Amino acid sequence: MSKLFSFLIILVMVLQIIRPLGLPGLKRRGDFWKLAIGAMVVFGLDVLLRPH
């Protein structure tokens, strides 16, 4: 599941660079870094909450 999520985040980041999504906080092409920060937070939570 995390590989699929990684691919989707990268796809959305590329789409944001090509044509901004227009969502609040994602109106400019340079805002793609916000998606990367959000992805790092989600992956961090996944590692912390994953049962070992």
Sine and cosine of phi, psi and omega as CSV:
sin_phi,cos_phi,sin_psi,cos_psi,sin_omega,cos_omega
0.00,0.00,-0.60,0.80,-0.03,-1.00
-0.94,0.35,-0.48,0.88,0.06,-1.00
-0.93,0.36,-0.64,0.77,0.05,-1.00
-0.90,0.44,-0.70,0.72,0.03,-1.00
-0.89,0.46,-0.65,0.76,0.03,-1.00
-0.88,0.48,-0.71,0.70,0.01,-1.00
-0.89,0.46,-0.68,0.73,-0.01,-1.00
-0.91,0.42,-0.65,0.76,0.02,-1.00
-0.90,0.43,-0.69,0.73,0.02,-1.00
-0.90,0.45,-0.64,0.76,0.03,-1.00
-0.89,0.46,-0.70,0.71,0.01,-1.00
-0.91,0.41,-0.60,0.80,0.04,-1.00
-0.90,0.43,-0.67,0.75,0.03,-1.00
-0.91,0.42,-0.68,0.73,0.05,-1.00
-0.88,0.47,-0.60,0.80,0.03,-1.00
-0.90,0.43,-0.61,0.79,0.01,-1.00
-0.95,0.32,-0.65,0.76,-0.02,-1.00
-0.94,0.33,-0.79,0.62,-0.01,-1.00
-0.58,-0.81,0.91,-0.42,-0.04,-1.00
-0.81,0.59,0.61,-0.79,-0.07,-1.00
-0.95,0.31,-0.46,0.89,0.04,-1.00
1.00,0.10,0.08,1.00,0.05,-1.00
-0.97,0.26,0.37,-0.93,0.03,-1.00
-0.84,0.55,0.82,-0.58,-0.02,-1.00
1.00,0.01,-0.11,0.99,-0.01,-1.00
-0.78,-0.62,0.73,0.68,-0.07,-1.00
-1.00,-0.02,-0.35,0.94,-0.02,-1.00
-0.94,-0.35,0.38,-0.92,0.01,-1.00
-0.90,0.44,-0.53,0.85,-0.03,-1.00
-0.96,0.29,-0.05,1.00,-0.02,-1.00
-1.00,0.09,0.13,0.99,-0.01,-1.00
-0.90,0.44,-0.41,0.91,0.00,-1.00
-0.90,0.43,-0.45,0.89,0.03,-1.00
-0.91,0.42,-0.58,0.82,0.07,-1.00
-0.91,0.42,-0.62,0.78,0.01,-1.00
-0.91,0.41,-0.67,0.74,0.03,-1.00
-0.89,0.45,-0.69,0.73,0.04,-1.00
-0.88,0.47,-0.64,0.77,0.02,-1.00
-0.91,0.41,-0.65,0.76,0.02,-1.00
-0.90,0.44,-0.62,0.79,0.03,-1.00
-0.91,0.42,-0.70,0.72,-0.01,-1.00
-0.90,0.43,-0.68,0.73,0.02,-1.00
-0.92,0.40,-0.59,0.81,0.07,-1.00
-0.89,0.45,-0.68,0.73,0.05,-1.00
-0.91,0.42,-0.59,0.80,0.04,-1.00
-0.88,0.47,-0.67,0.74,0.01,-1.00
-0.93,0.38,-0.65,0.76,-0.02,-1.00
-0.94,0.35,-0.60,0.80,-0.09,-1.00
-1.00,-0.06,-0.14,0.99,-0.01,-1.00
-0.93,0.36,0.77,-0.64,0.04,-1.00
-0.94,0.34,0.64,-0.77,-0.03,-1.00
-0.98,-0.18,0.00,0.00,0.00,0.00
